Every structure is written in structure tokens, then in C-alpha cells.
């Protein structure tokens, strides 16, 4: 199928867009419209209008519009042609991802109205992790409660984990089916996955994108008793607790800054809060790496990706420090390189290869859409 795919990622106050050639992988256009809801861009309709004006020269080449949708619940996970019935089903599932699904649905509504002659396709963050082993997907709570309310580990960042694991195999020149992999998607949102033969066997995010690693503004793993304690004893409402865990926790909640470039500057200036935030972040990351190495019985490759993973050499160094006995030998010079392409940062002798592979979720979404359109 020839033609380009417009990929949209709608947030509550931003609209990311990219036009991709799914065959060549070329990015034809890319950008972001921010501060939606303020004077300059009043709503998502105006945001899409801004994006359309920037992409006016390529609109005629579009064959589909792909929408990143975080959560499709237990039954909706494959790339799916969007119609009114699908939208109604996704609206009912919004409580599973209250921060992500509503703005995505709003973006879909606006895009379908603006580009009515193109097929619109939902691509789900949860797809790659849908068939996790039952032992990994199941929470140890009352079975009937879990079944009634669809409580299970869904996993997120799936398009990134799948794309990066495939690219890692290509980089190493080895069959995907033969590799045991740990993929670390470290952005403002962060997640880890353990992958065997191209299929995930565990991942750090769970029912929602809140579980797992410490993130930019999200807490990651936390004793559920803390939530009950804050509600019962501190008098915090459920809404206040949810907002705190998602927006003022994580690295920002501890160190006052979720941009790692600024966090490092604060640490260098002697800021102890920033240092603690960084140490907690690294401590949690190392715990997950160790857990997944145990689960896999060792890894053939560990791959860092996303904004922090691709660009922060200190995070990569500290996450793997002292793990030579586990077969992980980092090459300090390679790790410090400012290169932006896929690269090896372990020594040539390291039994476990350590890679940095730039993620490309937009391309993965575009290719999923192209495959669906051509049938």
C-alpha cells in the first residue's frame, strides 16, 4: 500500500502528530500543538486545525489516520477500525485509564469530523502485552472481584516495547525467536518488559500506567496501604490521592523537577532532594532489571529507549553499575557517546549486549494501520 499515515496522540492539553510512510519509515512531517485550552488554542478542534495547516502539503497523500489509544480493556487490543460502536465501548472503559482515554477519544472525535473520508484506526498501548502468562497478568486479589471489574495487568508502551525488541534483534543480526530481552522504556512515563522469543512474559505497568518504575511525575509501585492511610487518616479524597500519584509524585514529587537535564544540574549544585529523587529512581530501576534477569534466567540483550533511556548516559551507567558478575559489562566510552542512532554500549566481550535503540512508536502505529487497511 502506497501513501502516508497520519498518526495522532491526543493528550489533555497537547496534540502530537506525525505523518509517516509505513513502507520506507520516512517521517514526512511531525510536530506538537501544546497548551490546548488556553487563549491561543482553545480546544482540540483548533489544535487539529493548526496541525492540518502545518501538514497541508501532505494531506492529499494520506491513506489512513492512526490514533494511539492507551486502554482497550480486556477485549479490545488489536488495531481496530473506528466506528461509533467502538467509541461507545471505549467510553465505557475510560475509568481504566481516566487520564489517557478521554483526551484520546476527544482527539478521535475531532479528527473524524475533520478528515471524514479517511479510515480512522485505533492502535492500543496494551496490544503487545495482551497474552501475558497468567502468572504475570493476575493480581492476587479476590478472583470474583477481579473478573467482574476487569482487574489484571494490561501493560502499556506496548508499541514501543515491540518495536524496540524487534530493532534490537535486527541490530544484533540474530533471530528474534532466539533472544531473551529486557527493554527499558524510560521517558516521562517509564516501563520495563521481559521478552522471550519476541513475546513478553512480564512488564512493569499494570491495570493502569501508574504501576512499576518511578517516573517523571508518577509514583510507580507503592504499598496500597498508603492509599488507605492517606484517605482514612490524612483525610485526602480519592481524587486528591489520584492526582498526587499521577502529577506530583515520582521524580518531581521528590526532587522538584522531572526534566533529568535540570535534575542533574540541581544534583551538581548540591541539592539533596534532587539527589534523593535520582537515587530512588535508580534503585527501583535496578530492582526491576534484577527481577527480570532472574525471571529470564539471564538476558541476551538489555535495551534502553525513550527520552531518558536514549539520552541520559548517567542513568544507563548507574542502572547497570556493578553487574559484571551477571554478565553485564558497560563500555564507559561508548555509553558516553552523543550518538543518536542505534548503538551498542557494552563491551564486545560482555555476555549480555547492552544497546540504545531509539523508539519510533509513530512508525509502529503507522505500519499497524497500513496492514489493517490493505487487509
N, C-alpha and C positions, 0 to 999 in steps of 0.2 A: 504494500500500500504506500503510494507516494503522497506527500503532504505533511503538514506540520500539525502538532497538537498543542493547544493552549492549556497549560497546567495552572490551576488556581489553588491557593492555600489561604483560606479566609480566616482571619483571627478577629477577635472582638474589636480591635482598633487598628488593624492593618490588613492589607491585601497584598500577598506576594504572588507574582505571576512570572511565567516563563513560557516562551514558545520554543518547542524542541522538534527537531527532525528525528523521529524514533529510529530511523534506519542508520543514519550516519552518526547520530549522537550530537550533532551540532546544535548549539544554542543560538537561535535566531534573534531572540530578544528576551530581556529579563529585567525585572525591577520590583519595587515595592512602593505601595502607597500607604503612608503612615498617618497617625493622628485622625483616624476616621471618627466622626462625631464632633469635631471641632469646627471652627468657623470656615476654614478653607475647604475641608472635605466633610460635608455634613452627614453622609451616610454611605453605605456600601454601593448604592447606585451611582453616586458621584465618583466613588473610588474606581469602580469598573469603567466609568466613562473616561477618567484620567488615563487608566491603563490602555483603553481602546485607542485613545488619541495617540499615545506613545507607540502603539503597535499597528497603527493604521496601514502601514506599508506591507504588512504580512497577513492581515485579516483574511484576504482572499485566498490564502494558501491553506487555511485551517480545514482539517477534516474531522476534528473532534475537540471537545473540551473535557479535560480531566480534572476532577475535584478530589483533593486529599480530604478524606473523612476519617477521623480518629477512631470512632467506635461504631461497629455494626451489630454489637451484641453477639449472642451465641450462634445465630443462624445466617447472618449476612456478612460475608467476608470476601467473597470473590469479586473482582471488578464487575460492576453491575450498571446496566443502562438505567439512567434515572428517569422515572416517571412519577406521577402523582402518588401512586401506591407506595413506592419506595420512600418518598419523602414523608408520608404519613407514618410509615413504620419507623423511620429514623427519628422522627419527632418523639415517638413513644419511648425511644431508647435514650433520649437526651439525659435522663438522670444518671446514666452510667458514665457520662462524660460532660458534665454541665458547663465546663469552661471551654470545651472544644467543639462539641457538636452544634450548639445553637448558632454560633457565627458561621460555621461551615454551611449549615442549611440556609442561612440568610444569603451567603455568597452564591449558593446554587440557585436560589430563587431569582436573584438579580441577574445572574449570568444566563439563565434560561430565557428570561424576558428580553435580554439584550441581544442574545445570539440564538434565536428560536429555531433556525434552520439547521443547526449542527447537533449531532448526538452528544449528550452530556453523560459522563460516566463517573461513577463514584469508585475510588480506589481506597481500600481500607488499610489503616495502620496495623490492624490486627491480623491480616490475612496470613502472613508468614508463620505466625505462632498458633494458628487455629488448631493444628493437630499435635500440640504438645503432648508428651506422655502424660497419662492420667496422674501419675505421682507428682509431676511438676505443676500440673494445671489445677490441682484440687487443694482447696483450703481445708484445714482441719476444724471445721465448724459443723453444726448440726446439718446433716445431709438434706433433710427436707427443706430447711430454710434456704440452703444454698441453691437447691434445684428450683424452688419457687421464685427466687429473686435473681436467678442467673449469676450467682456469685462464683467466679472461677478466675484463674489467671488468664488474661487475654493477651497481654504483651503489646507493646507499641514500638514505634520506629521500625516496623517490620519491613517496609520498602527499603530502608537504609541498610538494615542488617542483611537482608537477602542480597542486595546489590553489592555491598562491600565484600561479603563472603565469596561471592562469585568472582569478583575482581581480584581478590587475594589469590584464589586458585589459578586464575589466568596469569597473574604476575609471577607466581612460583613455577608455572608450567607443569602443574600437577592436576590430575583429575579431582574434581570437587568431591566425588564419591569416596575418595581415599583420605580426606583430611578431617582432623579434629581441630576445631577452631574456637577461639574466644574473640568476639567482636565487641569493642568498647566504643559506643556512640556517645561522645562527650561534647555536648553543646550546652545551651542554657537548660534544656532538658537533657537528661543523661540516662542511658540504659546499657546493660551488658547482656550478651547472649552466649550460650554454649551450643555449638553446632557440630553435628556428626554427619558426614556424608552429604552435606548440603541441607540437612533438616535440623531445626532447632530442638534441643532436648531440655532447655531451660532458658529463662530470661528474667531480668530483674524487675521490670514493671509488672503490675498485676491486674486487678479488677479495673484500676484507673492508672493514669500515667504518674501517679503520686508515689508509688512504692519504689523501693530499690536504692539506687545510688543517691548521694547528696547532690543536689542540683543548684542551679543559679538562685532560684527563689523557692524551690520546693524541698521539703524535709527529707524525702526518701523514707527508708524504714524507720518506724517509730513504734514503741510499745503502745498497743491500743489502749492500755490502761491510762496513758497520759491524756487521751481524748476524754475519757470518762471523768478523770480527775479535774481537768480544766472546765468541764461542763458542770460537774456537781459541786466542786469546791471553790473554783475561781469565779464561777458564775458566768462563764463565757457561753454565748449561744452557739448552736451548731454552725450557723452562718459565719460567725466570727472565727471559730476554730478552722473551718474550711478555708476561709480567706487567708488566715495566718499561715496555714500549712502550704498553701499554694503560692502566696505572693510575698510573704515577709519571713520566710524560713530559709533553709539552705544556706548557701554561702553569704547571701545578702543579709539574712537574718542574724548570722553570727558575726560577720565582718564588715557589714555596711556597704558592700559592693559586690555585684555579681559579674562585672566585667573583669576577667582574670588579668588583663593587662594593668588595670588600675589596682587590682588586689595585690599584684606583685610590687607595685610602687609603694603601696602602703606598708607592705612587709619590709621592704628595703629601708623605709623611713622609721622602722621600729614600732609599728602599730601591732600590739599584742593581740588585739581582737582579730585583725586580718590574718595573723599567723595561725591563731587557733582555727579559724574558718578553713584555712588551707589544709591544716593538719587533719582536721576531721574529714574533709573531702578525700584526702589521700588515704586515710585509714580505712574508710568504707570501700573505696575502690580496690585496695589491696585485699580486703576480705573477700570481695566477690571474685577477684582473679584467682585467689587461692581456692575458693569453694568450687569454681568451675574447673580448675586443674584437677582437683580431686574427683569431681563428677566424671570428667572425661578420661581419667587415668593418664593425664598429661596431654599437652596440646602440640600439634604440629606448627601452628601459627597463631599469634596474637596480633590483632589489628586495631589500631587507633583510627578513629574517624570523627567527623563533625568539627565544629569551630575550635573547641579547646583541644580535642584529640589531634587535630591536624596541625595546630599552630603553636601549642604550648609545650616546648621541649622539657621544661622543668616538671610538668605534670607527668609526662611519659617516663622521665628518669626516676622520679620519686615513686611512681606506681610500681616500678619493676626493680627498685634498688634491692640488692642483696639476694636475688632469686637465682643465683648461678647454680645452686645445688638442685634446683628444679629444672635446670636445662635452659635457663633464660640468660643470655649474655648480651647486654646492650653495648653498642658501639657509640661511645660518647660523641665522637666527631660526626658520625652520620646522624645521630639524634639531633645535634645542634644545627644541622644544615637548614637553611631557609627555603629549601626547595618546596614547591607546591604540587609536585607530581607524585604518583605512587612510588614508594621507595622502601628499601629495607633499611632498618636502623639497628639491627642486631649484627653481631659479628658473623663472619662467614662460617665460623666453627660452631655457632650456637645451635644446639639440637632443636630448639624451638625458634622458628623465624619470627621476628617482630617487624611488622610493617606499619607504614602510614599510608592509608588509601583514602583519597578524597571521596566523600559520598556524593551521590547525584540522585536524590530522591525524585526530582522532577523528571529526569530521563527514565527512571524506573516506572513512574506513573505514565509517562507518555507511551512507553512501549507496551504497558498493560492495556492502555486504551486502544492502541493500534491493533493489537492482537484481537481484541474484542470486536472492533469494527470490521476487520477483514474476515472474522468468523473462523 
